[in-house]
Amino acid sequence: MLVLTRKQNESIIINDTIELTILAIDGDQIKLGIKAPREVDIHRKEIYLQIQKENSEASDLPSNLIELLKNRK
């Protein structure tokens, strides 16, 4: 892990396309601004992990689920 120290209104650049800026510091919390191309997905980690979990669970469904549901009538 790379650890950088930044002050309010200072930024870092990632891969020439993503800019992270410290907008505010309040105690042990910071406000982080992110500029990135629209095609870059940005999520809080807990949301990202939930999306991954739901995608994994969805992929575990039987491949013939639609047929099974149709035949339940």
N, C-alpha and C positions, 0 to 999 in steps of 0.2 A: 504494500500500500504506500502510495506517495502521500506525504503529509506536507501541506503548504500553510504558511501563515499569511493571512490577508487582513487588511483593515477595511472599515466601512468605505464603500465606493471603489474598492479595488477589485480587480477581476482576474480570472485565469481563462485561457483559451485552450480548447481541446480540439485537436484535429482540424484546425483552421475554420471550423464551422460552428462550434458551440462555445458560447461565452457565459461563464458563471460570474455573477457580480454580487458582492456582499452589499445588500441594500440597507440593512439596519442590524444593530446588535442590542439585545435587551436581556441582560443577565446571562443565563445559559442558553438562550435561544438566538438564532439569527434568521433574518429574512434573506432568502437567496433568490436572485433573479436569474432566469435562464433564457438566453437567446439561442435558438436552434432552428434548423430548417423544419418546415412543417412535417416532412416525412419521418422525422426522428420522434419516436415515442418516448415520453417522459412521464414516469410514475413515481410516487413515493414507494419505498421498498415494500411496505406492508401491502399496498395495493398490487404491486407487481407480483408478489408471492401468491396472493389470492387468485389473481388471473391465471398464473401457472398451475395452481392446484385445480381450479375449475376446468381448465383445458385438459389436464391430465385425467380428471374424472370423466369428462365428456368423451375422451378417446377410449375409455374403458367400456363404453356402452356397446351392446351387441351390434354388429354391422347390419343385421337384418331387423333392427328395432322398428322401422317404419312398417315393414310387412307384419311383424308381430302385433303392432298396434292396430293395423287395418283389420286383421283377422280376429280381433277381440270382440267384435260386434255381436 
